[in-house]
Amino acid sequence: MSTVIKTTFYNTPMLQKALKRRALESDQTISAYIQRAIADAIAEDLADIEAFEERAGGPTETYEEFRAGLKRDGLI
């Protein structure tokens, strides 16, 4: 079993009610639901950082070039 660290945070009554409902609907404890939500958010952040690092040093374009491309493609 892994070590567990207690963390306290404060909710508004509306958020607490929504949290309880979502945990019940997903058949999880509130702690498990919060842990999963935090882990998912961190994983998403790490994926964003990896994507950013992959593109670092790649080609760049000015705002004007970017805007001209959008116009050319009929997006604006």
Beta strands, then each sheet from edge to edge (+ up, - down):
end
